[in-house]
């Protein structure tokens, strides 16, 4: 039996997206587009709406207005489980690994949920983070923060996503593992579409093809990487 090929990357488009928590408006008229296989950096201070945007994209929280499209198909009202099966995977801030399960079990559970437990998807993910093999039987809760982040990314990749959403992947991580994560994301270019939420500007811009900057829930700067004005962007990121 031949091994199934990973799915192609998907394009993502958001138009006029609003989101409210009760009476408070968190996102205001967000427009963005990511070409298949490209990387979009979403930049901004804490509280700017970056995590809320990712959660809207995955369907974890509802939108108030606007639309989300995957390869031109409207998924705005699609529940989160169907979006996951359509190829959206998120690595959330805080990682949210299964602390009582081993590294191997964390990866296999994710692959099995997508019908990929016999596909080689776990081996493909671990090949990108070979240090996980040395931790194979260790509970996820016993890993360091950097090891947990590698596991969280590998777990998302074990679902063979078409779009990978990364929420602050460098937060609290030692420089050597930040470099390893950067290498993996760079190696995904063209194979998986990436939306990267990040406050570490240099890291984000090295990886991104394009960027948007959020401030108070609205896009205040956007463009291609080569058009980025560091001074203008830094004003919206610096604390």
C-alpha positions as CSV (number, residue, x, y, z in Angstrom):
1,X,0.0,0.0,0.0
2,X,1.4,3.4,-1.0
3,X,1.9,6.1,1.6
4,X,-0.6,8.9,1.2
5,X,1.0,12.2,0.3
6,X,0.6,15.2,2.6
7,X,-2.2,17.6,1.4
8,X,-1.3,20.8,-0.5
9,X,-1.1,24.1,1.4
10,X,-4.3,26.1,1.5
11,X,-5.0,29.8,0.9
12,X,-6.7,31.8,3.7
13,X,-8.7,35.0,3.4
14,X,-10.5,37.0,6.0
15,X,-12.8,39.9,5.2
16,X,-14.4,42.5,7.5
17,X,-14.0,40.3,10.6
18,X,-15.4,41.7,13.9
19,X,-15.5,39.9,17.2
20,X,-17.1,40.9,20.5
21,X,-16.8,39.6,24.1
22,X,-20.1,40.8,25.5
23,X,-20.3,44.5,24.8
24,X,-16.5,44.9,24.3
25,X,-15.4,44.8,20.6
26,X,-12.1,42.9,20.4
27,X,-11.5,42.7,16.6
28,X,-12.5,45.5,14.2
29,X,-12.9,44.9,10.5
30,X,-9.9,42.6,10.0
31,X,-9.0,42.0,6.4
32,X,-6.1,39.6,5.5
33,X,-5.0,37.1,2.9
34,X,-2.4,34.4,2.9
35,X,-1.4,32.7,-0.3
36,X,-0.9,28.9,-0.2
37,X,2.5,28.0,1.3
38,X,3.2,31.5,2.4
39,X,3.9,32.8,6.0
40,X,1.9,35.7,7.4
41,X,3.3,37.4,10.6
42,X,0.6,38.9,12.9
43,X,2.3,41.4,15.1
44,X,1.2,43.6,18.0
45,X,1.3,44.2,21.7
46,X,-0.3,42.0,24.3
47,X,-4.1,42.6,24.2
48,X,-4.1,43.8,20.6
49,X,-6.3,40.9,19.5
50,X,-3.8,38.5,18.0
51,X,-4.8,35.4,20.0
52,X,-8.5,36.2,19.5
53,X,-7.9,36.4,15.7
54,X,-6.4,32.9,15.7
55,X,-9.2,31.5,17.8
56,X,-11.7,33.0,15.3
57,X,-9.8,31.4,12.4
58,X,-10.1,28.0,14.0
59,X,-13.7,28.4,15.1
60,X,-12.9,28.1,18.8
61,X,-14.8,31.4,19.3
62,X,-17.5,32.8,17.0
63,X,-17.2,35.9,14.9
64,X,-19.7,38.8,15.1
65,X,-19.4,39.9,11.5
66,X,-17.3,39.2,8.4
67,X,-16.1,36.0,6.7
68,X,-13.3,33.4,6.8
69,X,-12.5,31.5,3.6
70,X,-10.3,28.4,3.0
71,X,-9.2,28.1,-0.6
72,X,-12.2,30.3,-1.5
73,X,-14.7,28.2,0.4
74,X,-16.6,30.0,3.2
75,X,-15.9,28.4,6.5
76,X,-17.2,31.2,8.7
77,X,-20.0,29.1,10.3
78,X,-18.1,25.8,10.2
79,X,-17.5,24.3,13.7
80,X,-13.9,23.9,14.9
81,X,-13.7,20.1,14.5
82,X,-14.6,20.4,10.9
83,X,-12.1,23.2,10.4
84,X,-9.5,20.9,11.9
85,X,-10.4,18.1,9.5
86,X,-10.2,20.6,6.6
87,X,-6.6,21.2,7.5
88,X,-6.4,24.0,10.1
89,X,-4.1,23.3,13.1
90,X,-3.2,25.6,15.9
91,X,-0.3,25.6,18.4
92,X,-1.9,27.7,21.2
93,X,-0.1,30.0,23.6
94,X,0.6,27.8,26.6
95,X,1.0,24.7,24.4
96,X,-1.9,22.7,26.0
97,X,-0.2,19.4,25.6
98,X,-1.6,16.4,27.5
99,X,0.6,16.5,30.6
100,X,-0.1,12.9,31.8
101,X,0.5,11.4,28.4
102,X,3.9,10.5,27.0
103,X,5.5,12.3,24.1
104,X,4.6,9.4,21.9
105,X,1.0,9.3,23.1
106,X,0.6,13.0,22.6
107,X,1.6,12.6,19.0
108,X,-0.3,9.4,18.3
109,X,-3.5,10.8,19.7
110,X,-3.3,13.8,17.4
111,X,-2.6,11.7,14.3
112,X,-5.3,9.1,15.2
113,X,-7.9,11.9,15.5
114,X,-7.3,12.7,11.8
115,X,-7.1,9.1,10.7
116,X,-3.3,9.3,10.2
117,X,-2.1,6.9,12.8
118,X,-0.8,4.5,10.2
119,X,0.3,7.1,7.6
120,X,3.8,7.9,8.9
121,X,2.7,11.4,9.9
122,X,4.1,11.0,13.4
123,X,7.5,9.9,12.1
124,X,7.5,12.9,9.7
125,X,6.8,15.3,12.6
126,X,9.4,13.8,14.9
127,X,12.0,14.0,12.1
128,X,11.7,17.7,12.4
129,X,12.3,17.7,16.1
130,X,14.6,14.7,16.7
131,X,15.2,15.5,20.4
132,X,11.6,14.2,21.0
133,X,12.8,10.7,20.3
134,X,15.0,10.9,23.4
135,X,12.0,11.9,25.4
136,X,9.6,9.4,23.8
137,X,8.2,7.8,26.9
138,X,8.5,10.8,29.2
139,X,5.2,12.4,30.3
140,X,4.5,15.8,28.6
141,X,4.2,17.5,31.9
142,X,7.8,16.6,32.8
143,X,9.3,18.3,29.9
144,X,10.9,21.8,29.9
145,X,9.1,24.7,28.4
146,X,11.2,24.5,25.2
147,X,10.6,20.7,24.9
148,X,6.9,21.2,25.4
149,X,6.9,23.8,22.6
150,X,8.6,21.4,20.2
151,X,6.1,18.7,21.2
152,X,3.2,21.1,20.7
153,X,4.4,22.0,17.2
154,X,5.1,18.4,16.3
155,X,1.7,17.3,17.5
156,X,0.1,19.9,15.2
157,X,2.2,18.7,12.3
158,X,1.3,15.1,13.0
159,X,-2.2,16.0,11.7
160,X,-0.7,17.0,8.3
161,X,-2.3,20.5,8.3
162,X,-2.7,22.7,5.3
163,X,-2.6,25.8,7.5
164,X,-0.6,26.0,10.7
165,X,-1.4,28.7,13.2
166,X,1.3,29.5,15.8
167,X,0.6,31.6,18.8
168,X,3.8,33.1,20.3
169,X,6.0,30.0,19.7
170,X,9.2,31.8,21.1
171,X,7.6,32.9,24.4
172,X,9.8,31.9,27.3
173,X,11.9,29.6,25.2
174,X,15.7,29.3,25.3
175,X,17.7,30.6,22.3
176,X,18.8,27.2,21.1
177,X,15.3,25.9,20.8
178,X,14.1,29.2,19.3
179,X,16.7,28.5,16.5
180,X,15.4,25.0,16.1
181,X,11.8,26.2,15.8
182,X,12.8,28.8,13.3
183,X,14.5,26.2,11.2
184,X,11.5,24.0,11.2
185,X,9.1,26.9,10.2
186,X,11.5,28.0,7.5
187,X,11.6,24.4,6.2
188,X,7.8,24.3,5.9
189,X,7.8,27.2,3.4
190,X,5.8,26.3,0.3
191,X,4.5,23.1,1.9
192,X,2.2,24.5,4.7
193,X,0.6,27.9,5.0
194,X,1.7,29.5,8.3
195,X,0.1,32.3,10.3
196,X,2.6,33.3,12.9
197,X,1.6,35.4,15.9
198,X,4.7,36.8,17.4
199,X,6.1,39.7,19.5
200,X,9.8,39.0,18.6
201,X,9.9,41.1,15.5
202,X,13.3,39.9,14.2
203,X,12.2,36.3,14.4
204,X,8.9,37.0,12.7
205,X,10.3,39.0,9.9
206,X,13.0,36.5,9.0
207,X,10.2,33.9,8.4
208,X,7.3,36.0,7.0
209,X,6.4,36.7,3.4
210,X,3.9,39.4,4.6
211,X,2.8,40.9,7.8
212,X,-0.1,42.7,9.6
213,X,0.1,44.7,12.8
214,X,-2.8,44.8,15.1
215,X,-3.5,47.6,17.6
216,X,-6.7,47.6,19.7
217,X,-8.2,45.0,17.5
218,X,-7.6,46.7,14.1
219,X,-5.0,46.4,11.4
220,X,-2.8,49.5,11.6
221,X,0.1,48.4,9.4
222,X,0.4,45.7,6.7
223,X,2.4,44.7,3.7
224,X,5.1,42.5,2.2
225,X,8.2,41.8,4.2
226,X,10.3,44.0,2.0
227,X,8.0,46.9,2.6
228,X,8.1,46.7,6.4
229,X,9.0,50.0,8.1
230,X,10.7,48.9,11.3
231,X,10.2,52.2,13.1
232,X,6.5,52.3,12.2
233,X,5.9,48.7,13.3
234,X,8.0,49.0,16.4
235,X,5.7,51.8,17.7
236,X,2.9,49.3,17.8
237,X,4.9,46.5,19.4
238,X,7.1,48.2,22.0
239,X,5.7,48.2,25.5
